């Protein structure tokens, strides 16, 4: 059974930094594309960043240059380093796994709140 457990969220002032972690189990982690999504207040869930099994990364425009996704296959963990945080980054952040055969899973989410 796939389990994705996020951690590292919290309250931070604008301009600050947070590092989210997502520990995966029940999957061959190194074979999976991993990602981070977020859902802000009264908004739909949206993509933040992805990293393929080969380490290629992709970011949505609002976070380019501020966020960095990385992975440690030995620890089956994906990270999201968030710098220069803005109030509009406030959201629940979800870890995502994408199996090579197309099955997606999400974690339970971790709250990030950025105060102005």
N, C-alpha and C positions, 0 to 999 in steps of 0.2 A: 504494500500500500504506500502510495506516495505521500510523504509528509514534507511540508515546507514551513519552517519556523523562522519568522522574522524577529529581529531585535534591533535596538539602537535608536528608536524613535524618542521623541521628547519635545520639550519646549525650548526654543532658542530665540534670541533676538535677531532682528534683521541684520544681515552681514555676517552672521555666525556660520558655523559648520556642524554637520552631523555625519556620522558614518553608520549606514544601515548594513546589517548582515542577514543572510538567509541561509540557514543550515538545511540541507536536503537529505532525505533518506528514502529508501525504497526504490531508488532509480539508479541506473548506470550514469551517474552525474556527468562524466566526461563526454558522453554521447549527446547530451542535451544542449539545445539553446536555452539560455536563461535570460530572464528579463525582470524589469521593475515597471509596475503600473501604479497609478495613483488616482484617487477619487476625492476631489475637493467637495466642500459643502454645496449641496444642490447642483452638483455636476456629475457627468457620466465618467466612468472609469476610462482613463487614457494612458497610452503608452508613455513611458519616460525614457527607457533605454533597454537595449538588448546586447547580449554578447553570445556569439556562436561558440561551438565546441572548439573551433580553431583560434578563437580570441578576437575575431572581428567584432567591432562595436558599432552601435548605431544609437543616435540620440535625437530626440525631438528638438526643434529649434529653441524653445524657451529655456532649455537647460544646457545647451551647448556652451562649452567653455567654463561652466560652473560645476557640473556633475561629472563623475567618472565611475563607470561600471568596471568591475574586475571579478575574476574568479580564481579560486584555489581548488583545483581538482582533487588534490590529496586530502583536503578537508571537506570536500563536497559542499563548498560554501561560495556564495556569490555576494559581492559587496556593492554598495552604492555610496561613494563619497560625495557629499553635497556641500559645496562651498558657496559663499556669497548668497546665502539664503534670503529669500524675499517673502513678504507676507503671502503673496499669491502661490507660493510653494506649499502652503498649508493644505494638508490632505492626509488621508490614510494611504499608506504605501504598501503595495502588495508585491510579493515575490511571485514570479511566474516561471514554470518549466514547460518546455515545448519538446515533446518526444519526436524523434526522427520520423515516426509514422503518423504524426499529427495530433496526438492527444495532448491537451493542455491541462495544467493544474495551477491553482493559486493557493497561497498561504492565507492565514487569517488576517493579516494586515498589522501594521504598526502606525500609530498616530504621530505625525509631525506637525507641530504648531510653531509658526514663525510670527513673533510679535513685532509690531512696528515701533 
